């Protein structure tokens, strides 16, 4: 279990609901909230999450788990009624799933968020909505600012449907804040990674790390020149909690991520060095990896100055430190 520091304050003990709480980010968030003394309810359909992620937490009296979907209003409603705050993480996860199941992804994202907001409104329960850097689309102006224009591709490309669904979630959250006075915070997460993340749904870091440790070729989709900024999950979780605890953040959108960009080629080389792997690098076309209509975002780097100004958010993990933590995690599983 990963333990998080208390950030030098003692918050009021609260009952907190995490939708998607058995997932990679959700489970780390649950750990951080329990470490701060809160009671946490985890709600997850286990489609991409895992009970293994939260197994240590379930041994404590502060954590409860309920299996179900945010699309099931009968199960969701009483959980929200008993909560003081909601972290809404339940959503379609990973490029692979989005491309393979675009309709399911859009329904889960949009209808699920609407359900959470509608039930939260009855008691004015504050909600943090997790959005994605995908919403920026093909905007080429870096770093991405929260008020930047979004540029999307063809409607025939499933990936942009996901981006639009997350953008719709944002509009829903902001509309509930403006029209209904519901406390809502939106966070756009940038390439979050760390221990317990799986490469099963297209996440590049765990895929490359496991390949390097097993001596297999490191598979890179496209030409590897894509630019990304990888964020340590503990930093992201801390930022989410700080924003949720700040009334100044209500009705606002915030980027959360790292300002240390790297190409995917550079990432693969860094992983080879840190693992001392002799693995080769193998390039795979997007068509082979996904489908012939797939279109990638070439560059994705956040401007995190807004979160820094409002709550003092800043990354504490460098990319090397993040990769070393992931490598240690997978070595321990071997």
N, C-alpha and C positions, 0 to 999 in steps of 0.2 A: 504494500500500500504506500502511496506517495502522500506525505504530510506537507501541508502548506502553512507558512507563517501567518500570524494573526494581524499583520499590518498595523501594529501598535494601537489598536482600539478594541474595545469590548462592546460589540453590538448587542442589541436586545435579542434574546432568543426568539426565533421565529419558526413557523411551520412553512417550509418551502417545497413547492412542487417542481420537479424537473421532468418535463416531457422529453422522451428520448434519453432518459437518464442512465440507461444501461449501455449506451453507445460509448465510443472512444472519448469524446469531449465531455459528454454528460457524466460519465463515471468519475472523471477527474474533478469535475465541478462538484459532484456529490461529496467526494472526499474533502475538498476544500471547505465546503459549507459545514460538514460535520466537525472538522477541525476547529471551526469557529463557534461550535456549540449549538448549532441549529438542528432542528428536527427536519428530516428530508423524506419526502415521498417521491419515489421513482416510478414513473409510468412509461412503459415501453412495450411495443408489440413483438420485440425480439426478432424482427425481420432482418435487421443489420446489427443490432445490439446483442449483448451476450450476458447471461447471468454470471459468467466467470469474471467479467469486468467488475462486478459489484459484490462478489461473494464475501470478501472480508467485511464489507460494510453491513451486510445483512446479519452479521453476528452481533451487532450493536443494537441497543434499544432505541437509537435515534433514527433508524432508517427502516422504511417499509417499502415493499415493492408490490405493484399491481400490473398484471399483464393486460394490455389492451391497446387499441388504436385511438388516436385523437379524432378519428372519424366516427367513433362510437360515442355519441353524446350522452347516453345513459350512464356509461361508466365514467366519463370525463367530468360530468357536472358535479357529483358529490366530492370528487377530489379537489376541485377548484374551490368549492364552498368551504372546505376545511383549511385552505391555504392563506398565508399572509402575503406571499410573493410567488410569482411563477416565472421560471426560466423555460422558455419554449424552444426546445432544440429538436423536437420530433420533425423529421423531414426526410425526403429522399437523399441518399448519401452516395457520393461518388459519381464520376463521369460515366463509368461503365453501366451502372444501374439506370442512370438518366437516359442514356442512349438506348438501352434495351427495353425500358418500360417508361416511355415518355408520358403516356396518359396517366398511369398510376402515380408517377412522380408529381405531376401538376395537381392532381386531385388531393393527394396527401398534403402538399405544401399549402395550397390555397384554402381548401375546405377545412383542413386541420387548424390553420391559423384563425380562420373565422370562428370556429367553434370555441377556441380558447379565449378569444377576445370577447365574444358574446357572453360567455359564462363569467368571465372576470369582471365584466361591466356591472353585474348585479350587485357586487360588493365593492366595486372600485379596487380590485386587487391589482397591484402593479405587475406589469408584464414586461419581460425582456424578450424580444424576438431576435433570433439569430438568422441573419441574412448571409449573403455570400459575396465575395469579390466578383463572382460571375456576373453580377448585375451591371458591371461596367462594360461588359461586352467587348467590342473591338475598339474602344476608345484608345487612341495611341498617345495621349498626353499624360506623361508620367511626372511625378507620382500621382496616383488617383486621389482626388479630393472628394469629400462627401457630397459636394454640390455640383460635381462634374456631370456633363451630359453622358447619356448612355447610348452606345451605338451597337445595334444588333444586326445579325445577318438574316439570311433567308428563312422564311417560315417552314421550309422543307428540311431544315436542319434541327434535329431534336434538341440539341444543346441549348439553342436560344429559347426554346420553350421553357426549359428549366430556369434560365436567367429571368425570363419574364414572370414566371411564377414567384420567384423570390422578390422581384420588384413589386409585384402585386401585394405580397405579404407586407412589404414596407409601407405601401400606400394605405393598406388597411389599418396598420398600426398607427400611422400618423393621423388618419381620419378619425379613428376612435379617440385619439388624444384631443384633436382640435374640436370635434363636434360633440363628443360625449364626456370629455374631461377625464378619460381613463389614463392613468399614469402608464406610459409606454416608452420603452427605450429600444432602439434598433441598433444592432451591432453587425457590421460586415466583416466576416472573418476571412483572413488571407492564409491559405495553405498551412493550416495547423497540423502539427505532427508531434510525435513523442511516443513513449512506451505504450503498448497495448493497441496502437493503430494497426490495422490489417491492410494488406495490399490487395485484398479480395475484390474491392470495388473500384480499382484504378488508381489508388494512392501511390505515388511514385516512390517516396522515401522508403517505406517498409518493403516494397518490392525489390528495390535495388540493394538494400541492406541484406535481405535474406538471400538474394542471389549471390552477393559477394561472399557471404559467410559459407555458402554451400559450394563455392567454386564454380558456379554456373555463369554463363554470359549475362552481363547486365543489359537488360532490354530497354532501349530508349525509343519512344514513339516520335516519329517525325525526324527532323534533322538535329534535335538537341539544342538548338540555339534559343529556344523559348526561355524567357527570363521570369523567374519566380522569386518570392521572398518567403522563406519557410519560418514559421513561428512555433516556439515551444509551447506545448499545451498548458503548462503551468502559468506562463505569462498571460496567455489568452484568458484563462479562467480567472486570474486575479483581476484583469481588466474588466471582465464582465461583472464581477462582484462589486468592484469600485463604482462602476456606472450605475448598477442597480441601486446602490446605496446613496446615490446623489440625486437630489431633486432637480438640480441644474441640468441633468441629463434627460429629463422627461421631455418627450416630444421631439427628440433629436436622433440623428443617425451618426454613428461613430465607426471609423475604421479601427480594427484591432489586428495587428500583425507585426511583422519585423520590417525594418528599413535596411536590411542587409540582402540585396539582390544577388542572384547567381543564375547562370545558365544551367540547363539540365545536363549538358555536357560537363560543366564544371562540378555539378553535384555528383555525378557518377565518378569523376576523378577523385573528388574529396573522399567519397565513401571507399573507393579502392585503397587510398592511402591509409585511412584510419583503420580499416579492417586488415590491412596488409594482404589484400587479395590479389591473386594473379589472374582473376577473371578478365575475359575479353569484353568488349562493348559491342553489342549487336543492335543495329537500327531496324526498326519495324515501321512500315508505313501506317498512316492513320487508317487507311482503308482496311488493312489487315487486322489492326488492333480493334477498330470499332466498326465503321462502315464507310461506304464511298461518299456519303454526304457530310462526314464529320469535318468540322472546322475548329481550329484551336485558337486560343487567345495567345498572341505572341509574347506579350509583356504584361506583367502584373506586379506592381509595386505600390504599396499604400503610402499616403501622407497620413501620419499618425499624430500630427500636431494638435488636432482638435481634442482628442482623448487626453493628450498630455496636458493641455491647458485646463481642461475641466476637472480631471481627477488625478493628474500626475502619472498617467500610464506611461511606462516605457519598458521595452524588452530587457530582461536581465540575462537571458541565455543567448550566447552567440550561436551561429550555425554549427561550429565544431562541437561545442558543448552539447547541443541538442542531438547531433548525430552520435556522439559518444554514449549518450544515455540510451538511445534506441539500439545501438549495437550491443551494449551491455544487457539490455532487456532480452534481445533475441539469443544472445549467447547463453543466458541463463536458462532459456527454454530448451536448448539443445541437449 
